[in-house]
Amino acid sequence: MNKETINVTKSFLPPMEDYVRYLNQIWESHWLTNNGPLVNELEQKLKEYLGVKHLFFVNNGTIGLQIGIKALEFKGEVITTPFSYVATTSSLVWEGCQPVFADIDPRTLCIDPDKIEAAITDKTTGILATHVYGIPCDVKRIQSIAEEHGLRVLYDAAHTFGGRFQGEAIAAYGDLSVLSFHATKLFHTVEGGAIVTNDDELAHRISYMRNFGHKGQEDFWGLGINGKNTEFHAAMGLCNLPYVPQIIADRRQVSDWYCEAFAGSVLFRPEIPKGTEFNFAYYPVLFQSESQLLQAKEELNAADIFPRRYFYPSLNRLPYAPHRDMPVTERISPRVLCLPLYPDLRHSDVMRISQIILDSFDA
Ligand SMILES: *Cc1c(COP(=O)(O)O)cnc(C)c1O
């Protein structure tokens, strides 16, 4: 019996000698941060990989969201999803906006375009939606709603790396998208993220905003913040990027094992829209009740297996966000559990995890 702890995820690490090769370059150049050669190389490669015009490597996804909110000049009411990681809502509040929640589609768990439309007022300045678990939002409908009302769309694309929809990177949709490269994400730079846009004007603003507003050494374009990332983080990204296809293939294999094990069970899985090349970033399952989830979680924990309740509680319950009843989200959020998923998770572990869950239904 294998006794090691299994967590919901395990960060990918490249062969150490790959990283050391980049460290040698850094020691040679003495260029540690501030738009260095490795940051430039990573940005170039990510632009090619995602097929986007502009990409800014930043120190984390949350600062990326905050810069995005500023660059898009969101203020007043911003329509957003209650089913996401806390950073989606907190970054709006931190930037002085009022999050106005719109409920989710129970099939995809992404924001429901009809609910967006219903939430628009004359104070609405934008839409901030999350591609939950890497499942694309209804990007076409959201785009047409936004155009009709003169709003701009910011996507929290933290989960989408490697995922595509109708032939384009999911992160390429919207006026602006923000990726997270945190250590727990599919592709990571330890800490890090990227702001992506095809809009030249937005890119121009972001290029200054990311670097304190500096325009040369003694002149300032306007207000900025320190959103830069370092050569060390870029090096980790350059090491990890070539492994992304293998990371996705391995995750798909683990997901398939779970799906086989749960076939015919009462567990519900979110729907992936047609036209999606899914990245298998997460393996969420929806239980029939919260007590059924808690029972399964307790038995997994007793076996040193630690799934995560993503996303619970729902964000409309945050103490600093205006409360609104979100019946769909509140029905789903207490019942959803993300199971361990990472490239070297073994078949025997997946069988053990799924058996514990299936057995817990009889408890
Ligand atoms: C990880 C994550 C973030 C935050 O990204 P950081 O790089 O950790 O700041 C934001 N939104 C979602 C949905 C995330 O999963």
The ligand as an SDF file (V2000), in Angstrom:
LIG
                    3D

 15 15  0  0  0  0  0  0  0  0999 V2000
   -4.6960   31.2800  -10.1510 C   0  0  0  0  0  0  0  0  0  0  0  0
   -5.8420   32.1560  -10.4780 C   0  0  0  0  0  0  0  0  0  0  0  0
   -5.7460   33.5550  -10.4160 C   0  0  0  0  0  0  0  0  0  0  0  0
   -4.5960   34.2780   -9.7870 C   0  0  0  0  0  0  0  0  0  0  0  0
   -3.4020   34.1000  -10.4280 O   0  0  0  0  0  0  0  0  0  0  0  0
   -2.0400   34.3880   -9.6230 P   0  0  0  0  0  0  0  0  0  0  0  0
   -1.0030   34.2350  -10.7110 O   0  0  0  0  0  0  0  0  0  0  0  0
   -1.9170   33.3500   -8.5650 O   0  0  0  0  0  0  0  0  0  0  0  0
   -2.0960   35.7540   -9.0890 O   0  0  0  0  0  0  0  0  0  0  0  0
   -6.8220   34.3120  -10.8500 C   0  0  0  0  0  0  0  0  0  0  0  0
   -7.9470   33.7370  -11.2830 N   0  0  0  0  0  0  0  0  0  0  0  0
   -8.0820   32.3940  -11.3480 C   0  0  0  0  0  0  0  0  0  0  0  0
   -9.3610   31.8270  -11.8730 C   0  0  0  0  0  0  0  0  0  0  0  0
   -7.0480   31.5670  -10.9210 C   0  0  0  0  0  0  0  0  0  0  0  0
   -7.2060   30.2390  -10.9140 O   0  0  0  0  0  0  0  0  0  0  0  0
  1  2  1  0
  2  3  1  0
  2 14  2  0
  3  4  1  0
  3 10  2  0
  4  5  1  0
  5  6  1  0
  6  7  2  0
  6  8  1  0
  6  9  1  0
 10 11  1  0
 11 12  2  0
 12 13  1  0
 12 14  1  0
 14 15  1  0
M  END
$$$$
